[in-house]
Each structure stands twice: as C-alpha cells, then as structure tokens.
Amino acid sequence: MSESQEEDLNQEENELFEHHKIVVDPGQTSLRIDKFLSEKIGNATRNKVQQAMETGNVLVNGQTKKSNYKIKAGDVIQVMMAAPPRDTEVYPEDIPLDIIYEDKFLLVVNKPAGMVVHPAHGNWSGTLANALVHHFQDLPEMKGNEGRPGLVHRIDKDTSGLLVIAKEEETMTHLASQFFHHSIERSYLALVWGEPEEDEGRIEGHVGRSQKDRKTMDVFPDGSYGKHAVTHWRVIERLRYVSLVECKLETGRTHQIRAHMKFIGHPLFNDAMYGGDKIRKGTQFSKYKTFVQNCFTLLPRQALHAKSLGFIHPKTEVPLFFESPLPEDMESVLEKWRGYVTYES
C-alpha cells in the first residue's frame, strides 16, 4: 500500500459524519449543553452526551466544548459520529390501513395498538409510515421531520385511534398550523385506576422529560421545566376500583394524558411506564388479584384510545369530525369490570 493510499484510508477511518444539527432557538434560555442535548435527542442520556463531548463528537459553532458549556441563542450544534447516519428514506411495506376517510388532500386512519407511527430507534420497519408510502405516492414531509411522510401528529405505539395524514404540502402546512394553535379537537378514552372525587376537572402542569427515567415524562406544576400542558377530563363511567374517563387535549405534549393522570393519582390501567401495571385500588383477596391479572392479559398495554378528531378541512374549510369505537381489548376489559362490580354488589 502506497503512503498516499494509507493516508486516504486513515482519513476514511477518522472521518466523522453529522447525525444531528441543531440551531438553538432565539427564545431558548441558558442551559448546560449536556442537559439540552439529552432532552432534544431521543435515546441520548446525559451521560452519553458527556462522553460524546469528551471525545470531540459534539461541536458548537465548529468548535469542541466542555459538558458544562451553556448554550446561547443562535448556537449551531453538530453531533458527529464515525458511521454515516441511517438512511431517512422510509421503505414501503404492504401493511393494511384502516382508512375511515379519504379525499385527494388528506386521509384519516384508525391506528391499531402496537403499531409505531414512524421509523425510529428500535423500530425501523412495520410502522404506519411504512404502510403509508406503500399505499400513497409522494407524501409530503415537514421540514426537519424527514422520514415521517404525511405525518402531522402522532400517538404512542400502544395507544389506538385516529390520526390525520396529509397527502400534499399545502394541506400539511394548514393542518400543522391548526395543531400549533390548538384548534384541533381531540378526545381520548382512558381506563384509569380509582374513582376521581369530582365528575370532571382540568389539569394544568408543564410536562417534561423525567430526570430519573429518560423514557418517561413528569409533571412540573410550578412551570420550572418542560412545556405548558393542559388536559380536560370528565368521568364517563365509575366502576368502583377503576373509571372510564374522557380526556380532551388543549395541548399535545409527549405522554401528556399518561403523565397528567398519574399526577392526579389516577394512572392509566396497565400503563407499565407510569405505574398502572400494578394493583392501585381494590382488595387484597387472591380472587381479586387473579381477576386484575386476567384483565392485564386481555389488555397488554395502557388503556388509552384516541376516540375523536375534529379539524377544519384545509381546502374546503368545512369542519370535519370523526369518531372511532373502542377497540376490542379495551371493550372486553370494561365488560369484565362491569361484571365484577355487579357480582360484588
């Protein structure tokens, strides 16, 4: 191998590839860069960010910085890695879609529980996005959200229910604006532990990533951290140890309903991430414990369903409203609880 060839090879081995580029917003408050990046980048713990900074894999305005560097508005942050970033192209997969409305501008789909909305770490295939690009051509993508064709919003993997999909760019922009201004009407049905004292209520509390567990969100009622979040709820049915509750979102933060309901002492039934997969209300009798475990088996996910979706059609300006019935797993568990309460009365 010639000297020049060896230099070229070493250059390839030492080459770093940009995986993330973040321009700090003008309104961003001063914050340590390790904390900022751990909040911005999925699956990036603060420890991982610190390690990346120590090895020079994080650049601020083209220069390396220490973990305690405090970001400023306008800073350009680059996260570099030795391997090229994964292709953001979403590959078509022949996955059936439950389409409840469609025209040439948009469609509304009913997503089953267990389906991830778009490819991400640990779920690169089998997603709603993979299904969409199989059934539809040239779906638009929002700037900065490459790899999410047609998607204007999302719901969690194990939450079932309605999503609106944009089929062309102007529709996407218009729908995104409605979400931004909170004019979209969205309601969810949730089975929660316990019976709220009141019949309805309003939860207001910033929602932000937990400092103890980066996979979960916490509520910060003093507004010291996270983003402003408001959930309106009302009891639909009381079943002694659990309640069926309707939640209407005023804002749409990650895990908002799940975090808010836990915050007021009523976590979602079988929500493992927020403590709902344990018996929170009821008796100590083995018969009751067996009954609850059977319900967990019937509904192996958090009991949350995106029931309704209302918005203004971007082209016709006609108000549209859609509803989705409870999926079979939630309906079956509700029936079991109704039977249990009747039997015990």
C-alpha positions, 0 to 999 in steps of 0.5 A, a space after each residue: 500500500 502506497 503512503 498516499 493510499 494509507 493516508 486516504 484510508 486513515 482519513 476514511 477511518 477518522 472521518 466523522 459524519 453529522 447525525 444531528 444539527 441543531 440551531 438553538 432557538 432565539 427564545 431558548 434560555 441558558 442551559 448546560 449543553 449536556 442537559 439540552 442535548 439529552 432532552 432534544 435527542 431521543 435515546 441520548 442520556 446525559 451521560 452519553 452526551 458527556 462522553 460524546 463531548 469528551 471525545 470531540 463528537 459534539 461541536 458548537 459553532 465548529 468548535 469542541 466544548 466542555 459538558 458544562 458549556 451553556 448554550 446561547 441563542 443562535 448556537 449551531 450544534 453538530 453531533 458527529 459520529 464515525 458511521 454515516 447516519 441511517 438512511 431517512 428514506 422510509 421503505 414501503 411495506 404492504 401493511 393494511 390501513 384502516 382508512 375511515 376517510 379519504 379525499 385527494 388532500 388528506 386521509 384519516 386512519 384508525 391506528 391499531 395498538 402496537 403499531 409505531 407511527 414512524 421509523 425510529 430507534 428500535 423500530 425501523 420497519 412495520 410502522 404506519 409510515 411504512 404502510 403509508 408510502 406503500 399505499 400513497 405516492 409522494 407524501 409530503 414531509 415537514 421540514 426537519 421531520 424527514 422520514 415521517 411522510 404525511 405525518 402531522 401528529 402522532 400517538 404512542 405505539 400502544 395507544 389506538 385511534 385516529 390520526 390525520 395524514 396529509 397527502 400534499 404540502 399545502 394541506 400539511 402546512 394548514 393542518 400543522 398550523 391548526 395543531 400549533 394553535 390548538 384548534 384541533 379537537 381531540 378526545 381520548 378514552 382512558 381506563 384509569 385506576 380509582 374513582 376521581 372525587 369530582 365528575 370532571 376537572 382540568 389539569 394544568 402542569 408543564 410536562 417534561 422529560 423525567 430526570 430519573 427515567 429518560 423514557 418517561 415524562 413528569 409533571 412540573 406544576 410550578 412551570 420550572 421545566 418542560 412545556 405548558 400542558 393542559 388536559 380536560 377530563 370528565 368521568 364517563 363511567 365509575 366502576 368502583 376500583 377503576 373509571 372510564 374517563 374522557 380526556 380532551 387535549 388543549 395541548 399535545 405534549 409527549 405522554 401528556 394524558 399518561 403523565 397528567 393522570 398519574 399526577 392526579 393519582 389516577 394512572 392509566 390501567 396497565 400503563 407499565 411506564 407510569 405505574 398502572 401495571 400494578 394493583 392501585 385500588 381494590 382488595 387484597 383477596 387472591 380472587 381479586 388479584 387473579 381477576 386484575 391479572 386476567 384483565 392485564 392479559 386481555 389488555 397488554 398495554 395502557 388503556 388509552 384510545 384516541 376516540 375523536 378528531 375534529 379539524 377544519 378541512 384545509 381546502 374546503 374549510 368545512 369542519 370535519 369530525 370523526 369518531 372511532 369505537 373502542 377497540 376490542 381489548 379495551 371493550 372486553 376489559 370494561 365488560 369484565 369490570 362491569 361484571 365484577 362490580 355487579 357480582 360484588 354488589 
